[in-house]
């Protein structure tokens, strides 16, 4: 048995939990959350017909969650 055989028991998975791509996504996510929660003033938003007043952070967070769900759906559908 060679030394490569004992190291390849991971089945081709990532070598570690914290890969550069995951760190980048985590940093962007943290910066996005900081941006969202720094914008706390109330704003008027028109939802098709009604106009509602809500904190800007809530609108930004909702939009981000909708975008993340759409992105996850499209990525899952490609596989």
C-alpha positions as CSV (number, residue, x, y, z in Angstrom):
1,X,0.0,0.0,0.0
2,X,1.5,3.3,-1.0
3,X,1.3,6.5,1.0
4,X,-1.2,8.0,-1.5
5,X,-3.7,5.1,-0.8
6,X,-4.0,6.0,2.8
7,X,-4.5,9.7,2.1
8,X,-7.2,9.3,-0.5
9,X,-9.8,7.7,1.8
10,X,-11.8,11.0,1.5
11,X,-13.3,10.0,-1.8
12,X,-12.2,13.1,-3.6
13,X,-14.0,15.5,-1.3
14,X,-12.6,18.9,-0.2
15,X,-9.5,18.7,1.9
16,X,-10.8,20.9,4.6
17,X,-14.0,22.4,5.9
18,X,-12.7,26.0,5.3
19,X,-11.8,26.2,1.6
20,X,-11.0,29.6,0.0
21,X,-14.3,29.6,-1.8
22,X,-16.3,29.0,1.4
23,X,-14.3,31.7,3.2
24,X,-15.0,34.2,0.5
25,X,-18.8,33.4,0.5
26,X,-18.8,33.7,4.3
27,X,-17.0,37.0,4.2
28,X,-19.4,38.4,1.6
29,X,-22.4,37.1,3.7
30,X,-21.1,38.8,6.8
31,X,-20.5,42.1,5.0
32,X,-24.0,41.8,3.5
33,X,-25.6,41.3,7.0
34,X,-23.6,44.2,8.4
35,X,-24.9,46.4,5.5
36,X,-28.5,45.2,6.1
37,X,-28.6,45.8,9.8
38,X,-26.9,49.3,9.5
39,X,-29.9,50.5,7.5
40,X,-32.6,50.7,10.1
41,X,-34.7,53.7,9.1
42,X,-38.3,53.2,8.0
43,X,-39.0,53.4,4.3
44,X,-42.1,53.2,2.1
45,X,-42.2,50.2,-0.3
46,X,-44.8,49.6,-2.9
47,X,-45.8,45.9,-3.1
48,X,-47.6,45.8,-6.5
49,X,-50.6,47.8,-5.3
50,X,-50.4,48.5,-1.6
51,X,-47.8,50.8,-0.1
52,X,-46.3,49.6,3.2
53,X,-43.9,51.3,5.6
54,X,-41.3,49.0,7.1
55,X,-37.7,49.1,8.3
56,X,-35.2,49.1,5.4
57,X,-33.3,46.3,7.0
58,X,-36.4,44.1,6.8
59,X,-36.8,44.8,3.1
60,X,-33.2,44.2,2.3
61,X,-33.1,41.0,4.3
62,X,-36.3,39.7,2.6
63,X,-34.9,40.6,-0.9
64,X,-31.6,38.8,0.0
65,X,-33.4,35.7,1.2
66,X,-35.6,35.6,-2.0
67,X,-32.5,35.9,-4.1
68,X,-30.7,33.2,-2.2
69,X,-33.6,30.8,-2.6
70,X,-33.9,31.5,-6.3
71,X,-30.1,30.9,-6.7
72,X,-30.3,27.6,-4.7
73,X,-33.2,26.4,-6.8
74,X,-31.4,27.1,-10.0
75,X,-28.2,25.5,-8.9
76,X,-30.0,22.4,-7.7
77,X,-32.0,22.2,-10.9
78,X,-28.7,22.1,-13.0
79,X,-27.5,19.0,-11.3
